[in-house]
Amino acid sequence: MSAKLPVYMDNNATTRTDPRVVEAMLPYFTEHYGNAASRNHPFGWEAEAAVEEGREQIAALIGASAKEVIFTSGATESNNLAIKGVAAMYKKKGNHIVTQATEHKAVLDTCKRLERDGYQVTYLPVDKFGLVSAEQIREALTDKTVLVSIMAANNEIGTVQPIKAIGRLCTEKGVLFHTDAVQVVGKMPVDVEDMGIDLLSLTAHKLYGPKGIGALYVRKKDPRVRLEPQIDGGGHERGMRSGTLPVPLIVGLGKACEIARLEMPEESARTFRLRERLRNKIMGDLPETYLNGHPEHRLPGNANISFAYVEGEGLMMGIKDVAVSSGSACTSASLEPSYVLRALGVGDELAHSSIRFGIGRFNTEAEVDFVADLVVREVSRLREMSPLYEMVQQGIDIKKIEWAHH
Amino acid sequence: MPYSEKVLEHYNNPRNVGSFDAKDPSVGTGLVGAPECGDVMKLQIKVNPDTGVIEDAKFKTFGCGSAIASSSLATEWLKGKTVDEAMSIKNTEIVEELALPPVKVHCSVLAEDAIKAAIANYQQKQDTEILADAKAEPVGV
């Protein structure tokens, strides 16, 4: 069986909506289109029932109770609400937040805004695999710390943080713990009770659901977490997030969570096997390739590989039939390469040479083989075209050359 | 952002990839950019010392598709030009020919820099050669 082109292998960016999810959503556009807040007629009741079923399905996936699930527009909003909401609500208790360097911008930029508003934020460094430890967090806590926010897994390098150890520490210290778990939910088991999580952000489109819907888990007891709302209005979602609920999207998120819960063990084992197949083929055939992130503590479907002497965007052009992403600066508007790879201490030249492969539910073995062969062929071609590769072949140490930085 | 047809064409069929012996006195080598910045271009010209015409040109580039296309195009344009004519190649002409978007203008700037660096290297060699020749001439015998 051959691969159908183009191949989508960027599942850490977003995922294809599962057709079963779309099917579940459809009736809520044209038949059951009521407002879940309408208490006086069947249209409203149907919508409310669908919303509550969605809430149950999400809660079941993360070991929460349905009442603890707040709907948002996605993980960016969930992160904003969790961090700003806690900061404002617990202002009298303290003004210090602990997070780490490789968080998503939705966390980092939220923290930066709070800093401008007078809060103190500690951005912990990570080790060469992208890991932060509970011990680092323990040392960073002060009597003014109100929140620790550490992502469950990184979107670029796939490193999975020791969430349970961090959660236990926060519980012990009486500090609220938020985790941006968008990459992990539906891919690896999450249990907010067992892991000591007080707030958790998730989004539908990373787990084969629709874009535009996410949720924030907000612990209701031991402790009861309170949030200052960031959007005022009709007092929906226990007053934490006003706005008419997008019923079809909620049905989609719920269905996506249900499928993930039932199929996760088999699916994660399969995406892990495919990822290892891809990684072994590529790294076995090409010298001077480096896996970024942790070799074991990582998302099952993620492989982030640097190809020395080949620029990432140039390589992406060569594998244009494959949708992946790169830590190269050329792919973004800024001139800086990936801040995540930099935080790991990966040199800028290797950061420019990195490609992120994100394998998901719909990828096949034939696609993995096609991609591996294509990557090996293109990297070899581009290395033959690379002045850096030529210099290294000639025994020149390219680190010792005085480059004219532009 | 999709690439222009011309960038794709050069990327898929790069002209004049390769190297000359950098020690050859008729060869000028320009090496510009930096690995940390994501672009390095090596551009070489081979000049007929009698006519001053660039008879051949080669490149190797570490960079994005636009950087590869810019240097490939540069080698095409250099061939057959005199050194003086080559000096007048402007990055804006490369931008126009390859339909580079604003974020890729730096690739054309780098190509122009590489051309100038290669010519400077060639001219420097000629100067030292004249100097060496002068030194080789026994003086006052």
Interface residues (C-beta under 8 A of the other chain):
Chain A: Y309 V310 E311 G312 E313 G314 M317 G318 S328 A329 C330 A333 L335 P337 G347 D348 E349 H352 E384 M385 S386 P387 L388 Y389 E390 I398 W403 A404 H405 H406
Chain B: Y3 L8 Y11 P14 V17 S19 L31 V32 G33 A34 P35 E36 C37 G38 D39 V40 M41 K42 K60 T61 F62 G63 C64 G65 A67 I68 V103 H106 V109 L110 D113
